[in-house]
């Protein structure tokens, strides 16, 4: 159970969520991603923020809570607003954490313009801290689990893409999982010289430089003095790609005056001289979560965007919401075994004529072929370029077609990732393009960038008929021996839906 608290209402003893759930191959234990707060400082004088910043969160900041958590390499300047804490904590962990503090006691705040926060907050109930619960699992010491290989580097050498250890210890330590506590760095900034005086009451604490980091899953800026920190040598490649595709936060949560961003190329060269070779067994730590090499390749090497795809490679609708012929589709689906609504929709396509399609509001455009060409040209252009800006205007399209064009490059994508069984979005628009005779469709989704998906091309009516016939050929062949009789029967069933009522009902 988690409980939200305003960042400035957090107090020592709370277990704060410091990381979102990782993609784990060895399970995510209770309490992972939460760390015990040992000290809270509330900064009310935030003059160290960039005064002329256009950054929304920086401009809106009024006071900033800084937390020092058990097991973390530095304090965190939390974003304003709600933060999540544990409502219940394993009693063994809570007692151990409180008996083995991570940060030294102090009577003076580290950050300028701040005060130490202690005691109950007026916004909170009189009940302070999480409830302590008995351990649910075996707590006797066990052999330590195998952990991923790591190395240390100076804090200023931490770079975007590193998997930094932001939580070194969750009691009991032997239970920590393969890459628990390590999370991807998404932004790095450095603060040195006189700028330190504006942030720290004791600039010497920084040891010459502060490294500020935005980390995946952390709702604030991690503040690191110039000390060695720990990073993974070789992160799980599948987790890394997921984290890259689902970034937590772009840039810093606050802009501090005097911060500089390091040159990534220089950091990569320096890292290459320092990073050791991973052990030969490291890849074996991370079994793939994908059932086929093709799915894994799509995850690791795929890109997301608009590309041309042959209509015959795309699935038929699984359910057209608000379709004027939806009841006909349901009636046809009722003649098929359960789970074959897409084949029923393919059959519906073969039974609709030009007048039927023209009556549907989703099919009403002046020139679907021109719309398709405009979408694909826009997708090929360099993003945010003058060429793309000109293509977006699309003056050669009618006003109605321009609306369709902008829908297909925006929120109305025909959305399909390579290999998916169903469309994520765009069933009506795909139907309209098929009815208009468009054989190569502009499709948004994840795909391999050098993989040609435009062949084989086939007109939609032929494809629909083949889909229906192939289904009934396979269905009849599973019950009868292949031969002329089963082929003839399958073709009759494909052509005459009423005959399907004579078939035995599938259980």
ChimeraX attribute file (.defattr): number of C-alpha atoms within 10 A of each C-alpha:
attribute: neighborCount
match mode: 1-to-1
recipient: residues
	/A:1	8
	/A:2	14
	/A:3	14
	/A:4	14
	/A:5	18
	/A:6	15
	/A:7	23
	/A:8	24
	/A:9	20
	/A:10	31
	/A:11	25
	/A:12	21
	/A:13	18
	/A:14	25
	/A:15	28
	/A:16	26
	/A:17	21
	/A:18	27
	/A:19	20
	/A:20	15
	/A:21	14
	/A:22	21
	/A:23	17
	/A:24	16
	/A:25	16
	/A:26	13
	/A:27	11
	/A:28	15
	/A:29	11
	/A:30	11
	/A:31	17
	/A:32	21
	/A:33	23
	/A:34	23
	/A:35	25
	/A:36	29
	/A:37	25
	/A:38	21
	/A:39	24
	/A:40	25
	/A:41	26
	/A:42	24
	/A:43	21
	/A:44	15
	/A:45	15
	/A:46	20
	/A:47	14
	/A:48	18
	/A:49	19
	/A:50	17
	/A:51	13
	/A:52	10
	/A:53	14
	/A:54	10
	/A:55	13
	/A:56	11
	/A:57	15
	/A:58	20
	/A:59	15
	/A:60	10
	/A:61	14
	/A:62	12
	/A:63	17
	/A:64	22
	/A:65	25
	/A:66	29
	/A:67	27
	/A:68	21
	/A:69	27
	/A:70	25
	/A:71	21
	/A:72	22
	/A:73	24
	/A:74	21
	/A:75	23
	/A:76	24
	/A:77	23
	/A:78	23
	/A:79	24
	/A:80	19
	/A:81	13
	/A:82	16
	/A:83	20
	/A:84	20
	/A:85	23
	/A:86	20
	/A:87	15
	/A:88	18
	/A:89	24
	/A:90	18
	/A:91	15
	/A:92	15
	/A:93	20
	/A:94	19
	/A:95	13
	/A:96	13
	/A:97	22
	/A:98	15
	/A:99	9
	/A:100	9
	/A:101	15
	/A:102	18
	/A:103	17
	/A:104	7
	/A:105	9
	/A:106	9
	/A:107	7
	/A:108	12
	/A:109	20
	/A:110	19
	/A:111	22
	/A:112	21
	/A:113	19
	/A:114	23
	/A:115	18
	/A:116	18
	/A:117	20
	/A:118	13
	/A:119	10
	/A:120	16
	/A:121	14
	/A:122	8
	/A:123	10
	/A:124	12
	/A:125	8
	/A:126	9
	/A:127	8
	/A:128	14
	/A:129	18
	/A:130	19
	/A:131	13
	/A:132	15
	/A:133	13
	/A:134	11
	/A:135	12
	/A:136	8
	/A:137	8
	/A:138	7
	/A:139	12
	/A:140	6
	/A:141	10
	/A:142	11
	/A:143	7
	/A:144	12
	/A:145	12
	/A:146	13
	/A:147	14
	/A:148	23
	/A:149	18
	/A:150	18
	/A:151	14
	/A:152	18
	/A:153	15
	/A:154	13
	/A:155	23
	/A:156	22
	/A:157	22
	/A:158	27
	/A:159	23
	/A:160	19
	/A:161	16
	/A:162	21
	/A:163	26
	/A:164	25
	/A:165	23
	/A:166	25
	/A:167	22
	/A:168	16
	/A:169	20
	/A:170	23
	/A:171	19
	/A:172	16
	/A:173	13
	/A:174	15
	/A:175	18
	/A:176	20
	/A:177	21
	/A:178	19
	/A:179	24
	/A:180	26
	/A:181	23
	/A:182	24
	/A:183	27
	/A:184	27
	/A:185	24
	/A:186	22
	/A:187	22
	/A:188	24
	/A:189	23
	/A:190	19
	/A:191	22
	/A:192	17
	/A:193	11
	/A:194	10
	/A:195	17
	/A:196	24
	/A:197	15
	/A:198	18
	/A:199	22
	/A:200	18
	/A:201	16
	/A:202	14
	/A:203	21
	/A:204	12
	/A:205	15
	/A:206	18
	/A:207	12
	/A:208	13
	/A:209	21
	/A:210	26
	/A:211	26
	/A:212	27
	/A:213	27
	/A:214	25
	/A:215	31
	/A:216	27
	/A:217	20
	/A:218	23
	/A:219	23
	/A:220	25
	/A:221	25
	/A:222	24
	/A:223	21
	/A:224	24
	/A:225	23
	/A:226	17
	/A:227	17
	/A:228	16
	/A:229	19
	/A:230	20
	/A:231	23
	/A:232	21
	/A:233	19
	/A:234	19
	/A:235	23
	/A:236	23
	/A:237	14
	/A:238	19
	/A:239	18
	/A:240	20
	/A:241	14
	/A:242	14
	/A:243	20
	/A:244	13
	/A:245	12
	/A:246	10
	/A:247	14
	/A:248	18
	/A:249	16
	/A:250	11
	/A:251	15
	/A:252	22
	/A:253	21
	/A:254	22
	/A:255	21
	/A:256	23
	/A:257	18
	/A:258	17
	/A:259	19
	/A:260	14
	/A:261	12
	/A:262	17
	/A:263	9
	/A:264	13
	/A:265	10
	/A:266	10
	/A:267	15
	/A:268	15
	/A:269	10
	/A:270	12
	/A:271	15
	/A:272	10
	/A:273	8
	/A:274	13
	/A:275	16
	/A:276	13
	/A:277	10
	/A:278	16
	/A:279	11
	/A:280	7
	/A:281	10
	/A:282	15
	/A:283	15
	/A:284	9
	/A:285	15
	/A:286	19
	/A:287	11
	/A:288	15
	/A:289	12
	/A:290	12
	/A:291	8
	/A:292	9
	/A:293	10
	/A:294	13
	/A:295	15
	/A:296	15
	/A:297	14
	/A:298	17
	/A:299	20
	/A:300	16
	/A:301	12
	/A:302	20
	/A:303	15
	/A:304	13
	/A:305	17
	/A:306	24
	/A:307	22
	/A:308	18
	/A:309	22
	/A:310	20
	/A:311	28
	/A:312	24
	/A:313	19
	/A:314	20
	/A:315	18
	/A:316	24
	/A:317	21
	/A:318	19
	/A:319	17
	/A:320	17
	/A:321	11
	/A:322	9
	/A:323	14
	/A:324	14
	/A:325	15
	/A:326	15
	/A:327	12
	/A:328	15
	/A:329	23
	/A:330	16
	/A:331	13
	/A:332	18
	/A:333	20
	/A:334	16
	/A:335	19
	/A:336	20
	/A:337	13
	/A:338	10
	/A:339	10
	/A:340	14
	/A:341	21
	/A:342	20
	/A:343	26
	/A:344	26
	/A:345	24
	/A:346	24
	/A:347	25
	/A:348	21
	/A:349	20
	/A:350	15
	/A:351	12
	/A:352	12
	/A:353	10
	/A:354	9
	/A:355	8
	/A:356	12
	/A:357	19
	/A:358	14
	/A:359	11
	/A:360	14
	/A:361	12
	/A:362	17
	/A:363	20
	/A:364	15
	/A:365	20
	/A:366	14
	/A:367	14
	/A:368	21
	/A:369	16
	/A:370	14
	/A:371	25
	/A:372	20
	/A:373	15
	/A:374	22
	/A:375	25
	/A:376	19
	/A:377	16
	/A:378	21
	/A:379	19
	/A:380	11
	/A:381	14
	/A:382	11
	/A:383	11
	/A:384	8
	/A:385	10
	/A:386	11
	/A:387	13
	/A:388	16
	/A:389	14
	/A:390	11
	/A:391	17
	/A:392	17
	/A:393	11
	/A:394	19
	/A:395	10
	/A:396	12
	/A:397	17
	/A:398	14
	/A:399	13
	/A:400	12
	/A:401	19
	/A:402	21
	/A:403	14
	/A:404	22
	/A:405	25
	/A:406	18
	/A:407	15
	/A:408	24
	/A:409	21
	/A:410	11
	/A:411	11
	/A:412	15
	/A:413	23
	/A:414	23
	/A:415	22
	/A:416	22
	/A:417	21
	/A:418	20
	/A:419	14
	/A:420	12
	/A:421	13
	/A:422	17
	/A:423	19
	/A:424	14
	/A:425	17
	/A:426	20
	/A:427	21
	/A:428	20
	/A:429	18
	/A:430	26
	/A:431	21
	/A:432	21
	/A:433	24
	/A:434	21
	/A:435	21
	/A:436	17
	/A:437	15
	/A:438	21
	/A:439	22
	/A:440	25
	/A:441	25
	/A:442	27
	/A:443	28
	/A:444	26
	/A:445	18
	/A:446	21
	/A:447	23
	/A:448	18
	/A:449	13
	/A:450	7
	/A:451	8
	/A:452	13
	/A:453	19
	/A:454	17
	/A:455	13
	/A:456	13
	/A:457	16
	/A:458	18
	/A:459	16
	/A:460	22
	/A:461	18
	/A:462	11
	/A:463	17
	/A:464	22
	/A:465	20
	/A:466	14
	/A:467	19
	/A:468	23
	/A:469	21
	/A:470	15
	/A:471	17
	/A:472	21
	/A:473	19
	/A:474	15
	/A:475	14
	/A:476	19
	/A:477	17
	/A:478	11
	/A:479	9
	/A:480	12
	/A:481	11
	/A:482	13
	/A:483	9
	/A:484	9
	/A:485	12
	/A:486	20
	/A:487	19
	/A:488	12
	/A:489	16
	/A:490	22
	/A:491	16
	/A:492	16
	/A:493	21
	/A:494	21
	/A:495	14
	/A:496	10
	/A:497	15
	/A:498	12
	/A:499	13
	/A:500	16
	/A:501	12
	/A:502	7
	/A:503	10
	/A:504	7
	/A:505	10
	/A:506	7
	/A:507	5
